[in-house]
Amino acid sequence: MPLPPSPKTPAFVQLMRWIFSPMSLMSECTQRYGDIYSLNLSRKSPNVIFVSNPQALQQILTQDTRDDFSAPGDLNDLFKSLLGDRSVITLSGKEHQRQRQLMMPAFHGERMRTYRQIIDRVTAETIENIPVGHTFEVRATTQAITLRVMMAAVFGLNTGARAVKLEQLLVRLLDRGSSPLSVMMLYLPLLQQEFFGPWETQMRLQREVDDTIYAEIQERHANPDASRTDILSMLMAARDELGTAMTDRELRDELMTLLVAGHETTATALAWALYWIHKLPTVKEKLLDEIDGLGENSDPNAILKLPYLDAVCNESLRIYPVAMLTLPRVVNKTVSIAGYELVTGAVVLGSIYSTHQRADLYPQPQQFRPERFLERQFSTFEFLPFGGGARRCIGSAFALFEMKIALVGILARRELALVDLREIGAKRRGLVTAPARPIRMAVKSSRSLPSLALNTTQGF
Ligand code: HEM
């Protein structure tokens, strides 16, 4: 049985292309080699296998806690400098499962009631702050919304000196981390040295973030308040099977994980949705009709179930998935998959981007067409913006919920228009993707759709 094919170019050239233009590299390789191939990206794990074949993805992602595959956290060491080694993302095996179990309750349906009020309030404050006639950069604005929402969900506050400081530090830290140089520093440990200026600056910022988070944790220890319902309070109260609580270091790493994984991703998805809605007049018209059809109905369940809104969110996550790839899985014992042999120890990545670009599943894949999600159902291995299996995104329900409530909140309040109608593609931003150039929009007028009566006190 053959091994997956691979380009013959030197490893360093492959790595540079991977850092600077990952999506065009994946498209080119898929075209040349098919839906399973390997790239040589690092000395530590040469021949990383990229998979965009739904049957193979099913085999990998349903077996990743059993015999054939596993999802070890030490393969996620790119995230270690930011998230620490006690983060759910960087832990393996039983420790990974324990952290997931301690964190999952924060994302259960019942909790969404609290988050809904936060999302609606923050969206209203942010969008109403932009005067009619002004223009704004969409991703920066959606990022302001999602960061504030995450801060409020995690800490139960988004005002006060510490919250403001943490917000500013996180924006600076993530902005620095988004440049190709920062990505290069992650892939090339040689550059992770104190004497190397950019690395040192990043580490200094990181230490400031850590000090601020630890100060908040210490204050909570000193002044316990059983009435608090934020995620930090839940995590501090959570106990594992042995009755053990999380250590402060674990708390720091998980808070950082939620703040980082939970806001930039959703911000970009929201920015793309706003872009497509305003780029394509028929999409906008249909969506506004649907939202209008809610009338006075402010039941948030009704918003979540709007079929066209759901299709718009899915299509936004399909065409340019924020996460290009799943986290890595490793082959525990040699298996054959879709005609290739994957040998013990090989590292496998689900290529979310290439799966979502398959013309057999999504005819004319470059076209934004929400209707495709109304015409047929896709399996969880054909449409997988949140990955799958042992490391499936723990914030997927939260992210979709936030996208929908924020989109309705924005569209119901403001008539917006793109400043520039030229097509915008996607590019790498740190370890995820983002619009290749800024999306600018103008606020044309205020709007007040009946559904704006989104009653923030009503739960579901
Ligand atoms: C549109 C928004 C988002 C996208 C596209 C996204 C995508 C993903 C993907 C692809 C993975 C890897 C899954 C795998 O390897 O199978 C992941 C993991 C993860 N995501 Fe998300 N995510 C989003 C939002 C969020 C939010 C809002 C949170 C938390 C509040 C979050 C927390 C996490 C965590 C903690 C993991 C690691 C899970 C583990 O290692 O067990 N994500 N996400």
Boltz pocket constraint, residues with backbone or C-beta under 6 A from the ligand:
constraints:
  - pocket:
      binder: B
      contacts: [[A, 88], [A, 89], [A, 90], [A, 96], [A, 100], [A, 257], [A, 258], [A, 261], [A, 262], [A, 263], [A, 265], [A, 266], [A, 269], [A, 321], [A, 322], [A, 323], [A, 325], [A, 326], [A, 327], [A, 328], [A, 384], [A, 385], [A, 386], [A, 387], [A, 388], [A, 389], [A, 390], [A, 391], [A, 392], [A, 393], [A, 394], [A, 395], [A, 396], [A, 398], [A, 399]]
      max_distance: 6.0
